[in-house]
Amino acid sequence: MADLTMGHVLELGIVQAADPLVLCGDTAMDVPVRWVHVTESTENAGLLEGRELVLTTLRNVEPNPRRLREFLEGLRAAGAAGVLIEHYSGDRRASHVLFIQATGGLELPVIWLRRQVRFVQITEVIHKLLVAEQLRVVEFSRTVHEIYTELSLSEADEHTIVERTAQLLHAPVVLEDVRHRVLAHAGAGQGAESVLEHWVGRSRFVGYAESTGRSHGAEDWLQTPVGAVKSRWGRLVVPAVLEDESSAALVLERAGQTLTISRLSGRDQRELLYQARTSLLHELLQHHSLTDKEVQVRSEALGLDTAIHYVPVAVGLMLPQGQSPTSMQLREREVLEVVDQVAETMRLGVLSGSLRSGILAVILPVAARELVDGTLQRFARQLGESLSRPVAVGVGTGASLIAECARNLEEAAQVAEIVPNLPTRARPYYRFADLRLRGVLAAMGTDGRMRGFAHTELAGLLSPPDPEGLELLELYLSHGGNKSALAKAGYLSRPTLYARLAKLEEKLGLSLETAESRASLQVALMWYRLHG
């Protein structure tokens, strides 16, 4: 399918039979023609709506270059696609001179028909072509709609939708995510592998468009965005030259809509799965009457593989303070999707869900106890590499029974909550044993006696608040009470440091020289930093 242009009109048999001569506008012959209009008067130019082919004999136009030029300029300004002038004078040479003088430099395509022709015949031919083209467009649009509706109803995956699009366009089609990674592609016999060469590097220099069309950048690609307006997750690209741009744009836009619906439908299904998994995890964490067999059956039905050993894992999202509930839920769903992708890559069927706001729970099946560390290493590493933001991975005590493993998820969650407070995080995952004293203190967050001890030890720095004093105490304790090392680290002279430490002792009401005082303050300060 293609628009009828002035170039096509010139090639029509009925026009060629009239001995046409292009007087001007030969560089604008690709202008599409929408309809045909016959006029003999300059006063009728205002009736044009744009892209009309004007047929005229110039009977009512004064035969001089200036008047003829004004007439043609008026048609151009009104948006005419071109003009066909039938020979109207017996003196062909004089007519030729007149037309050349009147059309010099005019960008509007003007064609002189040097033999007589009935305009009704030209009009009839062109109208038949235009109507036939409109019918083809409607039929093509209906066919495309039916194809992609069927793909949606059959819940076709991304690869199937991209392959069908490439078949319709007879061109390579690439689906990429917002990081320019290729999610699916089909070459339609056009050499897709060569098309994908250095794809990420090339695609980065092609700007994203919010509507279907040619992109702006190093590559002139036809593209359409994929995803809901406020949550675009990729784009569909045709990295090729196309014969029929408008038809290709229609197909590509419909394909993008189908991909969006497919992803949303998939998310709806996953959302139901996540809800079911979360419900089971919460049930297992509480007192329940399920037998071990019932727990196993329900867990397997939700995708958990049968295994010799199960490991409880908690993933802390580590989001900044003040995040809205909606932002937190969206982040949880994003991480849960990545957890499933990582598990699929590892060929593991896991049970994952939301433990509480900001903490996700995962039960990992392991074929043998000896494989626990290796499985955790792979899982935590791939999870970190696949996410745009860091997470904290805590591991609880494993078990041979699913219900027992689930009860230990709270232990893993406590570890995940402590990890962000560690001074360094060199491990891909942590257990309580890795946290040592900090882990014990984290577990005592709700203990009133511990709170009373910490606030009593630090009372001189907490009421009124003395942030600088707390910082100096923390530095002093982290250097093991070594004043020389502390002076070098803090770029302080010894007299200045000694004066500040003396003031600190005065506020605390105790000596910093004894090991017991430093130990008590270390514990109190560590608890305070964790729980406040």
C-alpha positions in Angstrom: 0.0 0.0 0.0 1.2 3.5 -0.8 -0.2 7.0 -1.2 -1.1 8.2 -4.7 1.4 10.9 -5.5 1.8 13.5 -8.3 4.5 11.2 -9.7 1.9 8.4 -9.9 -0.6 10.8 -11.6 1.9 11.7 -14.2 2.4 8.0 -15.1 -1.3 7.3 -15.6 -2.2 6.2 -19.1 -4.9 8.8 -19.5 -2.4 11.6 -18.6 0.4 10.2 -20.7 -2.0 10.2 -23.7 -2.4 13.9 -23.3 1.3 14.6 -23.9 2.2 16.0 -20.4 5.1 18.4 -19.8 6.3 19.1 -16.3 6.7 22.9 -16.1 7.9 23.2 -12.5 7.9 21.4 -9.1 9.6 18.3 -10.4 11.3 17.9 -7.0 7.9 17.8 -5.2 6.3 15.0 -7.3 6.2 12.7 -4.2 3.5 14.9 -2.7 0.4 12.7 -2.0 -2.9 13.4 -3.6 -6.1 13.3 -1.5 -8.7 14.3 -4.0 -9.4 16.0 -7.4 -10.8 19.5 -7.9 -11.7 21.3 -11.1 -11.6 25.1 -11.2 -11.3 27.9 -13.7 -11.2 30.9 -11.4 -8.8 32.3 -8.9 -11.8 32.9 -6.6 -12.2 29.2 -6.0 -8.8 28.7 -4.5 -10.4 29.2 -1.0 -12.5 26.0 -1.5 -9.4 23.8 -1.3 -8.7 21.9 1.9 -5.2 20.6 1.0 -3.5 17.9 -1.1 -6.0 18.3 -4.0 -5.0 17.8 -7.6 -6.4 20.8 -9.5 -7.5 20.5 -13.1 -7.9 23.7 -15.1 -8.2 25.0 -18.7 -7.4 28.6 -17.5 -10.5 29.9 -19.4 -11.2 32.6 -16.8 -7.6 33.5 -16.1 -6.1 36.4 -18.0 -3.4 35.0 -20.3 -0.4 36.9 -19.1 2.5 35.7 -16.9 1.6 37.9 -13.9 -2.0 36.9 -13.7 -1.2 33.2 -14.3 1.5 33.3 -11.6 -0.9 34.8 -9.1 -3.4 32.1 -9.9 -0.9 29.3 -9.3 0.6 30.9 -6.2 -3.0 31.1 -4.8 -3.4 27.3 -5.4 0.0 26.6 -3.8 -0.9 28.7 -0.7 -4.2 26.8 -0.4 -2.4 23.5 -0.2 -2.9 22.1 -3.7 -0.8 19.0 -4.4 -0.3 19.9 -8.0 -2.0 21.4 -11.1 -2.9 19.9 -14.5 -3.4 22.5 -17.2 -5.1 21.4 -20.4 -3.9 23.1 -23.7 -6.2 26.0 -24.3 -4.5 28.0 -27.2 -4.0 27.2 -30.8 -0.5 28.7 -30.6 1.4 26.0 -28.7 4.7 27.9 -28.8 3.2 31.1 -27.3 1.5 29.0 -24.6 4.9 27.4 -23.8 6.6 30.7 -23.5 3.7 32.0 -21.3 3.9 29.0 -19.0 7.7 29.1 -18.6 7.5 32.8 -17.7 4.7 32.2 -15.2 6.1 29.1 -13.4 9.8 29.9 -13.1 11.0 28.8 -9.6 7.6 27.7 -8.5 7.8 24.7 -6.1 4.2 23.5 -6.9 4.1 20.7 -9.5 2.5 22.1 -12.6 1.9 19.8 -15.6 0.8 21.1 -19.0 -1.3 18.7 -21.0 -0.5 19.6 -24.6 -3.3 17.4 -26.1 -7.0 17.7 -25.3 -8.4 15.3 -22.7 -11.7 15.1 -20.9 -11.2 16.0 -17.3 -14.0 13.7 -16.3 -11.9 10.8 -17.5 -8.9 11.8 -15.4 -11.2 12.5 -12.4 -12.8 9.1 -12.7 -9.5 7.2 -12.9 -8.0 9.0 -10.0 -11.1 8.8 -7.8 -11.2 5.0 -8.5 -7.6 4.7 -7.4 -8.1 6.8 -4.3 -11.3 4.9 -3.2 -9.6 1.6 -3.9 -6.6 2.7 -1.8 -8.9 3.8 1.0 -10.6 0.4 0.9 -7.2 -1.3 1.0 -6.2 0.7 4.0 -9.4 -0.1 5.8 -9.1 -3.8 4.9 -5.4 -3.9 6.0 -6.2 -2.1 9.2 -9.0 -4.6 9.9 -6.7 -7.5 9.2 -3.9 -6.1 11.4 -6.5 -5.6 14.2 -7.7 -9.2 13.9 -4.2 -10.6 14.0 -3.1 -8.7 17.1 -6.4 -9.3 18.8 -6.0 -13.0 18.3 -2.4 -12.8 19.7 -3.7 -11.0 22.8 -6.6 -13.5 23.3 -4.2 -16.5 22.9 -1.8 -14.9 25.4 1.1 -15.0 23.0 4.5 -14.3 24.5 6.8 -11.5 23.5 8.8 -13.6 21.0 5.7 -14.7 19.1 4.4 -11.1 18.8 7.7 -9.9 17.5 8.0 -12.7 15.0 4.5 -12.1 13.7 5.3 -8.4 13.3 8.4 -9.1 11.4 6.4 -11.4 9.0 3.9 -8.6 8.4 6.5 -6.0 7.7 8.9 -8.2 5.8 11.6 -6.5 7.8 13.7 -7.1 11.0 12.0 -6.1 14.2 13.7 -5.7 17.6 12.2 -5.4 21.1 14.5 -3.8 23.6 14.1 -2.7 27.2 14.9 0.8 28.6 18.6 -0.2 29.1 18.8 -1.2 25.4 19.0 -4.9 26.0 17.4 -7.0 23.3 14.4 -8.9 24.8 13.3 -10.4 21.5 14.0 -10.1 17.8 13.0 -11.6 14.4 14.7 -11.0 11.1 12.0 -12.1 8.6 14.8 -13.4 6.4 16.6 -10.0 6.5 19.7 -11.2 8.5 18.7 -10.5 12.1 22.1 -11.4 13.5 23.9 -8.7 11.5 21.2 -6.2 12.6 21.9 -6.9 16.2 25.7 -6.4 15.9 26.8 -3.8 18.5 23.2 -3.2 19.2 23.4 -1.7 22.7 26.1 0.8 21.7 24.2 1.9 18.6 20.8 2.1 20.3 22.1 4.4 23.1 22.4 7.1 20.5 18.8 6.8 19.2 16.4 8.9 21.3 13.2 7.5 22.6 10.0 8.7 21.1 6.6 8.9 22.9 4.7 8.1 19.7 5.2 5.9 16.7 7.5 7.4 14.1 11.1 7.8 12.9 13.6 8.4 15.7 16.1 11.2 16.0 19.6 10.2 16.4 22.5 8.3 14.7 20.1 5.6 13.3 16.9 6.5 11.4 14.8 3.8 13.0 11.0 3.4 13.0 10.0 2.9 16.6 7.0 2.7 18.9 7.1 2.9 22.8 6.0 -0.2 24.8 4.4 0.0 28.2 1.9 2.2 29.9 2.4 6.0 29.4 3.9 6.5 32.9 5.8 3.3 33.0 7.5 2.6 29.7 9.6 -0.5 29.8 10.9 -0.7 26.3 10.4 0.0 22.6 9.8 -1.9 19.4 12.2 -1.0 16.6 12.4 -1.6 12.8 16.0 -0.9 12.0 15.4 -1.0 8.2 14.2 1.1 5.2 10.5 0.4 4.5 8.6 0.8 1.3 5.3 1.7 3.0 5.9 3.8 6.0 2.3 4.5 7.0 1.3 0.8 6.9 4.5 -0.2 8.8 3.7 2.4 11.5 0.2 1.0 11.8 1.5 -2.5 12.3 4.3 -1.4 14.7 1.9 0.6 16.9 -0.6 -2.2 17.1 2.3 -4.6 18.0 3.5 -2.3 20.7 0.0 -2.1 22.2 -0.3 -5.9 22.2 3.1 -6.2 23.9 1.9 -3.7 26.5 -1.3 -5.7 27.1 0.6 -9.0 27.2 3.0 -7.6 29.9 0.2 -6.2 31.9 -1.7 -9.4 31.7 1.4 -11.3 32.7 1.8 -9.0 35.6 -1.8 -9.5 36.7 -1.1 -13.3 36.7 2.1 -12.8 38.6 0.4 -10.5 41.1 -2.1 -13.3 41.9 0.7 -15.7 42.3 2.7 -13.4 44.6 -0.4 -12.8 46.7 -1.0 -16.6 47.0 2.7 -17.1 47.9 2.7 -14.3 50.4 -0.5 -15.6 52.0 1.0 -19.1 52.5 4.3 -17.7 53.9 2.4 -15.6 56.5 0.3 -18.6 57.4 3.4 -20.7 57.9 5.0 -17.9 60.1 2.0 -18.0 62.4 0.4 -20.8 64.4 -1.3 -23.1 61.9 -2.8 -26.6 61.8 -1.3 -27.7 58.4 0.5 -31.0 58.3 3.9 -31.3 56.8 2.4 -33.1 53.8 -0.2 -30.3 53.3 2.5 -27.6 53.5 4.5 -29.5 50.9 1.5 -29.9 48.5 0.5 -26.3 48.7 4.1 -25.1 48.3 4.7 -27.3 45.3 1.5 -26.0 43.8 2.9 -22.5 44.1 6.1 -23.5 42.3 8.5 -24.6 45.1 10.7 -27.5 44.0 10.8 -30.6 46.2 14.3 -30.8 47.8 16.3 -32.4 50.6 17.0 -29.0 52.2 15.4 -25.6 52.2 17.1 -22.3 53.0 15.2 -19.2 54.3 16.3 -15.9 52.6 15.2 -12.4 53.2 15.8 -9.5 50.8 15.9 -6.0 52.3 15.1 -3.3 49.7 17.3 -0.6 51.3 15.1 2.3 50.1 15.6 5.8 51.4 13.5 7.0 54.3 10.1 8.7 53.5 9.2 6.4 50.6 5.5 6.3 49.8 3.6 3.0 50.2 3.0 2.9 46.5 6.7 3.4 45.7 7.5 0.6 48.1 5.0 -1.8 46.6 6.2 -1.1 43.1 9.8 -1.7 44.2 8.7 -5.0 45.9 7.0 -6.2 42.7 10.1 -5.3 40.6 12.4 -7.2 42.9 10.0 -10.2 43.1 10.0 -10.4 39.3 13.8 -10.3 39.3 13.9 -13.1 42.0 11.8 -15.2 39.7 14.0 -14.5 36.7 17.2 -15.4 38.7 15.5 -18.6 40.0 14.5 -19.5 36.5 18.0 -19.0 35.2 19.3 -21.2 38.0 16.5 -23.7 37.2 15.1 -23.5 40.7 11.5 -23.3 41.7 11.3 -21.0 44.7 8.6 -19.7 47.0 8.8 -15.9 47.3 6.6 -13.2 48.6 6.4 -10.1 50.8 7.2 -10.6 54.4 6.5 -7.0 55.5 7.1 -3.6 54.0 10.6 -3.4 52.6 11.4 -7.1 53.3 10.8 -9.9 50.8 11.0 -13.6 51.8 12.4 -16.4 49.6 12.6 -20.1 50.3 15.4 -21.7 48.3 15.3 -25.5 47.6 18.8 -27.1 47.7 19.5 -30.7 46.6 22.0 -31.2 49.4 23.4 -29.4 52.4 26.8 -29.3 50.8 25.4 -27.2 48.0 23.9 -24.5 50.2 26.7 -22.0 50.1 27.2 -22.4 46.4 23.5 -21.9 45.7 23.4 -18.8 47.9 26.5 -17.3 46.3 25.0 -17.7 42.8 21.5 -16.5 43.8 22.8 -13.4 45.7 25.3 -12.5 43.0 22.9 -12.8 40.1 20.2 -10.9 42.1 22.6 -8.0 42.8 23.7 -7.9 39.1 20.1 -7.8 37.8 18.9 -5.0 40.0 19.4 -1.3 39.5 19.6 -0.6 43.3 21.5 -2.6 46.0 19.6 -4.9 48.3 20.5 -6.6 51.6 20.4 -10.4 51.6 20.0 -12.1 55.0 20.0 -15.9 55.4 18.4 -17.9 58.3 18.9 -21.4 59.5 18.0 -24.0 56.9 15.7 -27.0 57.5 14.6 -30.2 55.8 10.9 -29.3 56.3 9.3 -26.4 54.5 7.3 -25.3 57.5 10.4 -25.2 59.8 12.3 -23.3 57.1 9.5 -20.8 56.9 9.6 -20.2 60.6 13.2 -19.2 60.3 12.4 -16.4 57.8 12.1 -13.9 60.6 15.7 -14.7 61.6 16.8 -14.0 58.0 14.7 -10.8 58.0 16.5 -9.5 61.1 19.8 -10.1 59.4 18.6 -8.2 56.3 17.6 -5.3 58.4 21.0 -5.1 60.2 23.1 -5.4 57.0 22.6 -1.7 55.9 24.0 -0.6 59.2 27.3 -2.5 58.8 30.4 -0.3 58.2 31.3 -2.4 55.2 29.4 -4.9 53.1 31.9 -7.3 51.4 29.7 -10.4 51.4 26.9 -11.1 48.9 24.7 -12.4 51.8 24.9 -12.6 55.6 23.9 -14.9 58.5 23.7 -13.9 62.2 27.1 -15.4 62.7 28.5 -12.9 60.3 27.1 -10.0 62.3 28.5 -11.0 65.7 27.8 -8.4 68.4 25.9 -6.2 66.0 23.6 -9.1 65.3 22.9 -9.7 68.9 22.1 -6.1 69.6 19.9 -5.9 66.6 17.9 -8.8 67.9 17.4 -7.0 71.2 15.8 -3.9 69.7 12.6 -4.2 71.7 14.2 -5.2 74.9 13.4 -2.5 77.5 16.3 -3.3 79.7 18.7 -2.9 76.8 17.2 0.4 75.9 17.5 1.6 79.5 21.2 0.5 79.6 22.1 2.3 76.3 20.3 5.6 77.2 21.8 5.6 80.7 25.4 5.1 79.4 25.0 7.8 76.8 22.7 10.2 78.8 25.3 13.0 78.8 25.3 13.0 75.0 21.6 12.5 74.4 20.1 15.1 76.7 20.6 17.6 75.3 21.6 16.0 72.0 25.3 16.3 71.2 25.9 14.8 67.7 29.5 15.9 67.7 30.1 14.3 71.0 28.6 11.0 69.7 30.7 11.2 66.6 33.9 11.7 68.6 33.0 8.8 71.0 32.4 6.6 68.0 35.8 7.5 66.5 37.6 7.0 69.8 36.1 3.6 70.3 36.7 2.5 66.7 40.4 3.3 67.2 40.4 1.1 70.4 41.1 4.1 72.6 44.4 4.9 70.8 44.7 8.7 71.0 47.6 8.9 68.7 45.9 7.0 65.9 42.7 9.1 66.5 44.7 12.4 66.3 46.1 11.4 62.9 42.8 10.1 61.6 41.0 13.3 62.7 43.8 15.7 61.7 43.8 17.1 65.3 46.7 18.2 67.4 47.1 16.2 70.6 46.3 19.1 72.9 43.1 19.8 71.0 42.1 16.1 71.1 42.9 15.7 74.8 40.8 18.7 75.6 37.9 17.4 73.6 38.2 13.9 75.2 38.3 15.5 78.7 35.1 17.4 77.9 33.6 14.1 76.6 34.4 12.3 79.8 32.9 15.1 81.8 29.6 14.8 79.9 29.5 11.0 80.2 30.5 11.1 83.9 33.1 8.3 83.6 36.6 7.6 82.5 37.4 6.5 79.0 40.7 4.9 80.1 39.3 1.6 81.5 38.5 -1.3 79.2 35.2 -1.9 80.9 34.0 1.7 80.3 35.0 1.4 76.6 33.2 -1.9 76.3 30.0 -0.6 77.9 30.0 2.5 75.8 30.7 0.4 72.6 27.7 -1.8 73.2 25.5 1.2 74.2 26.5 3.2 71.2 26.1 0.3 68.7 22.6 -0.4 70.1 21.7 3.3 69.9 22.9 3.5 66.2 20.7 0.5 65.4 17.5 1.4 67.3 17.8 5.0 68.6 
